[in-house]
């Protein structure tokens, strides 16, 4: 492994502690990067873990963990390219099961963690040892499954531009460029909105209406040219979304 990434909802003060614990156990030079997730957002974590899973030779320390210190499980996932360490609370839902080579359920007995900071006291320790070449089987027993949450027809992420990234796979849409598609949005407050969006190749192909297009992460996205679609529509991560026939 050449790199380590922390994907978390933690402020920098805590992230630095996690990196410090990793470096206590891994003395070789490695690349590092930190990815921020909104507080407690399992769905956003799912999307960002999925989006970064195509990288190679990375140990991902995933700390979006509102159930820290409870009986929730900790899993290590070895894929064909990377390792993922984190709570088994649904954040790994979008990892392609065909890419998973092994799943280990971590035994906490070999650690002495703070009940509120497993990211530093368990996940980081494991990451450092993996970077040093330790076998993941030494951390617990092999299991077959991870917890997956139902993300079908959900809004996965809203970026800083207000672009809305859905859980609808790009391959699901058969429209031609220029077609007007009706989109149904089911908000958590029970409000239902139906909007018309023009199917385009890229943002600037339509400068007045909402647009829908095949996003770079493999999911359909909705946006408005030089504007904030999510703010205009008053939608949030986790709201329902569906393309109507």
Secondary structure, 3 states (H helix, E strand, C coil): CCEEEEEECCCHHHHHHHHHHHHHHCCCCCEEEEEECCCCCHHHHHHHHHHHCCCCCEEEEEECCCCCCCCCCEEEEEECCCEEEEECCCCCCCCCHHHEEEEEEECHHHCCCCCCCHHHHHHHHHHHHHHCCCCHHHHEEEECCCCCCCCCCEEEEECCCCCEEEEEEHHHCCCCCCCEEEEEEECCCCCEEEEEEEECCCHHHCCCCEEEEECCCCEEEEEECCECHHHHHCCCCCCEEEECC
